[in-house]
């Protein structure tokens, strides 16, 4: 029963976050599942987009985070096979 309550609370919390465009570090950790220490490591290395309007507090724009999370896509086997077939077909036509 207690686990179900936590799941409902987590669900409601994530639904609330979906409506926000600007997130603080705690909200971003909930949204992404990152630990707070990992998030601060990313900001320290400037590997994740963030805003620091007054020098100490940091904020994140959800749309930028979504783009950042989806970069460096790894192709599936079927995508690679399709590309190789297309490449071979165009190479044969050039000969």
Secondary structure by P-SEA (a helix, b strand, c coil): caaaaaaaaaaaaaaaaaacccccaaaaaaaccccaaaaaaaaaaccbbbbbccccbbbbcaaaaaaaaaccccccaaaaaaaaaaaaaaaaaac
